[in-house]
């Protein structure tokens, strides 16, 4: 369990207006769940965060809510909760090659650098060109040990 100060810092980071702070905080929790009930509402709030961003390295782009769902189910598993996490129509994370192929197919060119890729992803989403899936993640462990996404049962059905 986190100290009050640690929890306050974590809550501020998960609520930050800066997407990179939210993502970095989620990645830390992905590696090591906080095992603290107070974190759950902040993670649940991020299930609505459809901000397109760089999720991880090597380059994987997607929505914050995809990573938040992975972290939430890991946190629930670490706390011994059985409640699954469902996300409908979430953008499937993609690498640079997948992005480039989608952009080329849609006739989008000239977007360089990280900001350009994020902007182009927004255009692709507005055009309905991003692959979407329904995500269902089910906690499968009741121990308070470090839970990894590989320890979780999940289904991923492609929407388009």
Residue, then its C-alpha position, 0 to 999 in steps of 0.5 A: x500500500x502506498x503512503x499518503x504522499x506517494x498516493x497523492x503524487x500518483x493521483x496527480x500524475x494519473x490526472x495530469x493534463x500532460x498525456x506523457x505524464x499519464x502514460x509514464x505513470x501507467x507504464x510504471x504501474x504496468x510494471x509494478x501494481x501499486x496494490x492500493x484500492x485508492x488507485x482504482x478510481x483514477x485508473x477507471x477514469x482513464x478508461x474514457x481517455x481516448x487521447x492518441x499518443x505514443x504508448x511504449x517503445x519500440x514505437x507503439x501508438x494508440x489510445x491512453x485508455x488501452x494502456x489504462x485497461x491493461x493497468x486496471x486489470x493488473x491492479x485488480x488482480x493484485x488486489x484479488x478482485x475478479x471484475x473484468x475490464x471491457x473496452x469497446x471500439x478501442x484503437x488497436x496499438x500499432x507500430x510505425x510500419x502499420x501507421x505508415x501503411x494506413x496513412x499511405x492507404x488514406x492518402x495522408x503524407x507529410x507528417x514527420x516526427x512524433x507530433x506529426x504521427x499523432x496528428x495523422x492518427x487523429x485524421x485517420x481516426x476522424x476518417x474511420x480508418x484506424x483499426x478498432x477492437x473490443x477488449x475484455x481483460x479478466x484478472x486471473x490471479x488473486x495474489x498480491x505479487x507483481x502481476x504482468x499482462x501475460x498473467x491475464x486472460x483476455x480476448x480481443x475481438x476486432x471491430x474493423 
